[in-house]
């Protein structure tokens, strides 16, 4: 992965690890909404750094999925649903995916493409 930090706020690996994050970036994370239904991205899933690829005009991502029960695992490449892509400017810079698990599969609630860094 290009960056080694994880911008998740609700699932911090180490308490206080994001205490020094620029308030504007923190606000950006907290204000993101699913383009399809308007639900907050971070109220139901956490934003984490993702690797991105574009295949056949569609975003694909892989990311470290971490939780307290199982630790961290890197996902396989997952296609991003087109209606989950956030096209507003990405204040974080690096690609961010908000994910959850449903029926044992990783699902994507929201995705903010990288800003080309």
C-alpha positions in Angstrom: 0.0 0.0 0.0 1.2 3.5 -0.7 0.3 4.8 2.8 0.6 2.8 6.0 -1.9 4.8 8.2 -5.5 4.0 8.6 -7.9 7.0 8.9 -10.6 5.1 10.8 -12.0 7.0 13.7 -14.4 4.5 15.3 -12.1 1.6 15.1 -8.8 3.0 16.1 -6.0 0.4 16.5 -4.4 2.5 19.2 -6.4 5.0 21.4 -5.7 8.6 20.4 -3.7 7.6 17.2 -5.7 10.3 15.2 -5.5 13.0 17.8 -3.2 15.1 15.6 -5.4 14.8 12.4 -6.1 18.2 10.9 -9.6 19.3 12.0 -10.6 20.0 8.4 -9.8 16.4 7.4 -11.6 15.0 10.5 -14.7 17.1 9.5 -14.4 15.8 5.9 -14.6 12.2 7.2 -17.5 12.9 9.5 -19.5 14.7 6.7 -19.3 12.1 4.0 -22.6 10.6 2.9 -23.6 7.7 0.6 -24.6 9.3 -2.7 -27.5 6.9 -3.3 -29.4 7.2 0.0 -27.7 10.1 1.9 -26.8 8.0 4.9 -23.6 9.0 6.8 -20.8 6.8 5.7 -19.1 6.7 9.1 -22.2 6.1 11.2 -22.5 2.5 9.9 -19.0 1.7 8.7 -15.5 3.2 9.2 -13.3 4.8 6.6 -10.0 3.1 5.9 -7.2 3.6 3.5 -7.6 1.5 0.3 -5.6 0.6 -2.7 -7.5 1.5 -5.8 -7.6 0.2 -9.4 -9.8 1.1 -12.3 -11.0 -1.7 -14.5 -13.5 -1.3 -17.3 -14.5 2.1 -16.1 -15.2 0.9 -12.5 -13.3 1.3 -9.3 -11.9 -1.8 -7.5 -10.4 -1.7 -4.0 -8.6 -3.8 -1.5 -8.0 -2.8 2.1 -7.1 -4.0 5.5 -10.2 -5.1 7.3 -9.6 -4.9 11.0 -11.8 -5.7 14.0 -11.2 -6.6 17.6 -12.4 -10.2 17.3 -10.3 -11.3 14.3 -7.5 -8.8 14.0 -6.6 -7.5 10.5 -6.7 -9.2 7.1 -6.2 -7.7 3.6 -9.2 -8.2 1.4 -9.2 -9.5 -2.1 -10.0 -6.9 -4.8 -13.6 -5.9 -4.5 -15.6 -4.0 -7.1 -17.0 -0.7 -5.8 -20.8 -0.3 -6.5 -21.1 2.8 -8.8 -23.7 4.3 -6.5 -21.2 4.2 -3.5 -18.6 6.5 -5.2 -18.3 10.0 -3.7 -17.3 12.4 -6.3 -16.8 15.5 -4.0 -13.1 16.5 -3.5 -11.3 14.0 -1.3 -9.8 16.2 1.6 -7.9 13.1 2.8 -6.0 12.7 -0.5 -5.6 8.9 -0.4 -8.5 6.6 -1.4 -10.9 5.8 1.4 -13.4 3.0 1.7 -16.2 2.7 4.2 -17.0 -1.0 4.6 -19.1 -3.5 6.5 -19.7 -7.2 6.6 -23.0 -8.8 5.5 -23.6 -12.5 5.3 -19.8 -13.1 5.7 -18.9 -10.8 2.7 -17.3 -7.4 2.7 -19.6 -4.8 1.3 -18.8 -1.1 0.5 -21.1 1.6 1.9 -19.1 4.6 0.5 -15.9 5.1 -1.5 -13.9 8.3 -2.0 -11.4 7.9 -4.9 -7.8 9.1 -4.3 -6.8 12.6 -5.2 -3.9 11.5 -7.2 -1.2 11.6 -4.5 
